[in-house]
Structure formats: structure tokens, C-alpha cells
Amino acid sequence: MSEVVHKGGQFIIQEDSQKGKEATYLALFARHKIGIKWAEDNGITTKKSCECPDFIFEVPDRPTIGLEIVNFICDNDKNKATMRLERAAKKVVGYFKQKGIPLSLVIDVYDPRENSIKWKDLVDAYNNPGFDRINASVEELKDSFISALESEGIKDFGVTKKWVDLNGQTFIVCASRMHEPNTSYHVNNMGVCIDDPFDELQETIDSKNMKFESYKKNCDECDLLVVVDNVFVHFSEKLQKHEFKSVFRNVYLLDVSFDCKVTKLKLSEIC
């Protein structure tokens, strides 16, 4: 199953699998000037998928280059709530795909503060936008959304909009076939970004440092691509000066939250 995703400021058709996501991240990295230079410096012309690391690039008469890809997730309540809804949305889209309906799904959570007559509610909505909790499991969300959409049926043209009440929360579910024959799903949420979470980024790098020797069994040199793919994290210009510890030859940060940014991280060796 293929789906339409919005990454790095553009719509991309990708295969609905982990390898599909990795291929999208690699393509975005390879189109950036830093990624282009990386490919030129290493003489890269072809690639093949692998499990350990994610991609291997073989070049005649030159070292084999490996590239491992990891998502950076900085835990906060809004992230967790959004990810739970995204998992439910993916299941809903998969359910209708099996029925021959290539669904495009958008989910909002109704915020009663925005329509309140109380000034404190309006101020709170302004200062703390979006939602940071979901009071239902992924399966409960999936079943409720499917039931609501099937009660009316998916239109061949236009948008089917349903209001779903579940465990004290109200969800606004909009479904269409706008990307047919591909699918898509999106959860609308807003919130304050976490600025420069360097410690958390180092922890992500460390998680791959521990597996470095297993990657080196399949390649001569190995680089790491860390992907930021959520809107609740922001890295400033301080990122270029901060020193991270890694056993990888190079570590790159690919930020596709809004547009496509690539930063080559400054590294120090692990003693």
C-alpha cells in the first residue's frame, strides 16, 4: 500500500512500510546540498537496502559505505497524544483500503476552550494550544472512527465529516478520496516547541553507538542520519556549535518538520 505524506515541505508518495519511510528520508537527504556533497565525496552512484545498517552503498575500488537512519523523538505529552491518534488513523486507512477505498483522513480534536465565554479558557487555549492527552486506546479510537464513517459511507467526491464522541472527548474526522489511488492520514495538533534538546539528541545517537560494531560487519565505513519528523522540536543555530559524542564517521541531522534542513553535526570521539 502506498500513501501520500507531507515531508520537508512537499508531498511525496511512499510505500507504507518502515523501508518506505527510510527511502523517503534518504531521498530528501540526497537532494539537499549537504547530501549531494556526501554522495560526491564517497563516489556513491547506487544503493541497496539492508537491515544492518539500513542502506549500503557499494562503489568499485572504494570502501563500502553504510548509512543507518534513526528517528529522533523528544518525549512530551503532545507528541504522545498525536502519535496515538496517528496509529489509530493508520489502522482506519488500512481497514478501508482492504475494502477497496483509498482513504485520505484528517483528524482534529475539538477544543471547547476556543468557544468558551470564559476569558481564562480563551487565554489558556492561546498559551497552551492543541491537545496533550487522549482518553482512549488506539483500538477504541480505530473502532469508533470506522463505525462513524461506515454509518454514512465514504463519498466518491467531496468530504465526509463526522463528529465522534468518545470517553469525554470529541473528535472531528474528515475523510475523502482526494489522493486516490493512494492513501493519506494526518492529525492536526499544535503546541510549543522544545528548543535545542541536545541531551535527548545525544541519547538517540548513543542508542545507535551501541550497535555500531554490528553495522560495520556489512560495510567499511558507516554514517548516521538522525531524522526530526515532528513539529514539537526546534533546533537553533546553536546546533552547529554543539559537540556530540559518536563512534560513527559522520552524523547528520535531517529536519523535515516544515521544510528540509540538513546539518552535519560536530563530533568528538568516545574515550
Rosetta blueprint (number, residue, H / E / L):
1 M L
2 S E
3 E E
4 V E
5 V E
6 H E
7 K E
8 G L
9 G L
10 Q E
11 F E
12 I E
13 I E
14 Q E
15 E E
16 D L
17 S L
18 Q H
19 K H
20 G H
21 K H
22 E H
23 A H
24 T H
25 Y H
26 L H
27 A H
28 L H
29 F H
30 A H
31 R H
32 H L
33 K H
34 I H
35 G H
36 I H
37 K H
38 W H
39 A H
40 E H
41 D H
42 N L
43 G L
44 I L
45 T L
46 T L
47 K L
48 K E
49 S E
50 C L
51 E L
52 C L
53 P L
54 D L
55 F E
56 I E
57 F E
58 E L
59 V L
60 P L
61 D L
62 R L
63 P L
64 T L
65 I E
66 G E
67 L E
68 E E
69 I E
70 V E
71 N E
72 F E
73 I L
74 C L
75 D L
76 N L
77 D H
78 K H
79 N H
80 K H
81 A H
82 T H
83 M H
84 R H
85 L H
86 E H
87 R H
88 A H
89 A H
90 K H
91 K H
92 V H
93 V H
94 G H
95 Y H
96 F H
97 K H
98 Q H
99 K L
100 G L
101 I L
102 P L
103 L L
104 S E
105 L E
106 V E
107 I E
108 D E
109 V E
110 Y L
111 D L
112 P H
113 R H
114 E H
115 N H
116 S L
117 I L
118 K L
119 W H
120 K H
121 D H
122 L H
123 V H
124 D H
125 A H
126 Y H
127 N H
128 N L
129 P L
130 G L
131 F L
132 D L
133 R L
134 I L
135 N L
136 A L
137 S L
138 V H
139 E H
140 E H
141 L H
142 K H
143 D H
144 S H
145 F H
146 I H
147 S H
148 A H
149 L H
150 E H
151 S H
152 E H
153 G L
154 I L
155 K L
156 D L
157 F L
158 G L
159 V L
160 T E
161 K E
162 K E
163 W E
164 V E
165 D E
166 L E
167 N L
168 G L
169 Q E
170 T E
171 F E
172 I E
173 V E
174 C E
175 A E
176 S E
177 R L
178 M L
179 H L
180 E L
181 P L
182 N L
183 T E
184 S E
185 Y E
186 H E
187 V E
188 N L
189 N L
190 M L
191 G L
192 V L
193 C L
194 I E
195 D E
196 D L
197 P L
198 F H
199 D H
200 E H
201 L H
202 Q H
203 E H
204 T H
205 I H
206 D H
207 S H
208 K H
209 N H
210 M L
211 K L
212 F H
213 E H
214 S H
215 Y H
216 K H
217 K L
218 N L
219 C L
220 D L
221 E E
222 C E
223 D E
224 L E
225 L E
226 V E
227 V E
228 V E
229 D L
230 N L
231 V L
232 F L
233 V E
234 H E
235 F L
236 S L
237 E H
238 K H
239 L H
240 Q H
241 K L
242 H L
243 E E
244 F E
245 K E
246 S L
247 V L
248 F L
249 R L
250 N L
251 V E
252 Y E
253 L E
254 L E
255 D E
256 V L
257 S L
258 F L
259 D L
260 C L
261 K E
262 V E
263 T E
264 K E
265 L L
266 K E
267 L E
268 S E
269 E L
270 I L
271 C L
